[in-house]
């Protein structure tokens, strides 16, 4: 029996000498850094990215006079243009005391990179780096080195504007390349100059880029907080809606369970009320009772899913419109002057309609107490042929400057609409012309429902 050993070359993927396996953490860190440099400053460096117009609602925009406030969205563009004009002036003055064509060219070399930040921010940085030695050649030889005044203002402005439009990592790379250029210029070409200004450039630019980076971080944090608040508000609204639906489901369970229990009991007792009932009638009543009990069991099983674990069935019957006077008395004791007006022939309605109408009036009066303290309210109940009409309206608070309304959760109207929608009704809610608020609801009631309720 022979054994065959397969030799692997050092360059094979599975060999112990594989370069990927032997790379140190420092090497990978440097590789990632170079990849970030290439991505930030070399990849599509001259891509067209125009500076958009802002909303024009910032604190600086509010300080502008009326005619200029309409153009406040171009305020960042104006700041860039002012910086370019300053760089042009400084470069032109430095070039042989501002005389001749060289002065114009030097000024343009200092101003163009600043203006390019409006359309190609990363490319403007490279233009500024290229313009710095050009300005040094065109300018006076006895000036500062390696940044003459015009180039100093130009490069500092470009660093600031590009950092605002990019991210902190890009700002760090620009500062590092600026420091590298200053070091090379001073050590290799600064022997004949009595003053070098790389240190002031690096110090001032570091402070500016640090402020911009802090602004970026703060804005990102504010956006994240705003997003979280939006999600939280959406979840809170959704949870409140689900809780309201759960409450309605519980109350409907109690209402339907009562009627189904009555149907089952009456179906069981009906054969005993007739002397010698036919077998067909007994079987029919037995079937009715079985279906009623089965429906009641299924209803309780399904509605049990939406019940909270700590929910307990109410000991007292659910309120109806007959209990509305007690509710109005409690509201009057709380300080709300409310009157009730009933029109039409008062009659007993299905229990679900009665309960929803009571809850809607209750919530509307609670909103009046909360948002218009001291105002009067009016509750109108109209019994019409096709259903029940409700209207709850309150006036404005008598002394809005002296009385502070109590803030609410903001979901009362949502709960009303849910109740009305479950009964296929209609509802409108909104402010009145007099400064108050009005809630109008119509709950349809068919003749079949009335006949079934009377039975």
Buried (B, 14 or more C-beta within 10 A) or exposed (E): EEEEEEEEEEEEEEEEEBEEEEEEEEEEEEEEEEEBBEEBBEEEBBEEBEBEEBEBEEEEBEEBEEEEBEBBBBBBBEBBBEBBBBBBBBBBBBBBEBEEEBBBBBBBBBBBBBBBBBBBBBBBBBBBBEBBBBBBEBBEEEBBBBBBBBBBBBBBBBBBBBBBBBEBBBBBBBBEBBBEBBBEBBEEEBEEBEEBBBEEBBEBBBEBBBEBBEEBEEEEEEEEEEEEEEEEEEEEBEEBBEBBBBBBBBBBBBBBBBBBEEBBEBBBEBBEEEEEBEEEEBEBBEEBBEBBBEBBEEBBEEBEEBBEEEEEEEEEEBBBBEBBEEBBEEBEEEEBEBEBEEEEEEEEBBBBBBBBBBBBBBBBBBBBBBBBBBBBBBBBBBBEEEBBBBBBBBBBBEEBEEEEEEEEEEBBBBBBBBBBEBBEBBBEBEEEEEEBBBBBBBBBBEEEBBEEBEE
